[in-house]
Amino acid sequence: MIENNNIDIKDEHVDESKDDDLREWHTCCSNSSIAFIKYVVTVSISLIVLVFSLVMISFNPDDDNSIYFSLIASIVSVYIPSPTMDKKPN
């Protein structure tokens, strides 16, 4: 005979992006904010891709380097905010 076991399953959705400033990751030698670690990793990867693209362009000036220019443009466009016009007060 099969018994019916009651299992309570709660579906709790926690919005982690709101709490990233408050939460910390505890590593072997420090306690660091999750938002800070994500920022440092993002900037590091961006710098690696930028340096790689610049090196490839400088070492191969006669080849088609359009992919490296588009990588540079996309990374720069992420970090430079788009321009906005402020409204003049009446």
N, C-alpha and C positions, 0 to 999 in steps of 0.2 A: 504494500500500500504506500502511496506517495503522500507525504505530508506537505502541507502548504506553509512554507516559512515566510514570515513577514520581514521584508528587508526595507528599511527606510533609505531612500535615495533622494538626496536633496540636490537640486540643480541651482547652485548659487553662482551667479555671474558677478564677478568682482572686476570693476574697471580698474585695471592695474596702472593705466597711464596717469590717473589722478594721484595715485599714492606713490609714484616713483620718486618724488622729491622728499618724501618722508621716510621711505624704506631704505634700508642699507643692506649691502652684502658684506658678510663677515668673512674675510679671507685670512690667510695665515698671519699676515703682518699688519693688517689695517681694517678699518671699517669704512667703506666707501659708499657714497650715494649711487643708486642705480642709474639715475639720470646722468651723473657725471661720467660713469664708466661707459655708458652708451655714447655719450658725446665724444669722449676720447677715442673710442674705437672707430666711430664714424669719421672723425677728422684724420685719424691715422690711415685708414683705408683710402680716403680721398687723396691724401698726400702721396701715398705709394703709387696710386694710379696716375697722378699728375707727373710725378718724377719719371715713371716708366714711359709715359707718353712723350715727354720732352726729350728723354734719352733716345727713344726710337726715332723721333723726328730728326734729331741732330746727327745720329749715326747713318741714317738712310735718307739724305735730302733728295735723291733722285727718284725714289720710289713713290708710290701713291700713299700718302700719309693722311688721307681724309678721315680714317677711323680714329686716329690719334687726336686730330683737331676736334672731331666731334666729342670725344671723351673729355677733352679739356673744356670745351664749351659747356657741356652738360654739368660738369662738376662746378665750374665757376658760376653757372646760372643758379645752382642750388644755394650757394653762399651769398650771392649778391641779391639783395631784395629788389623786387621790381619797383620802378618809380611810380609815385603817386602824386597827384596834384592836390594841394590843400585848397579848400574853398576859402575865398576871401570873406571875412565877416561883413555883413551889410551895415 
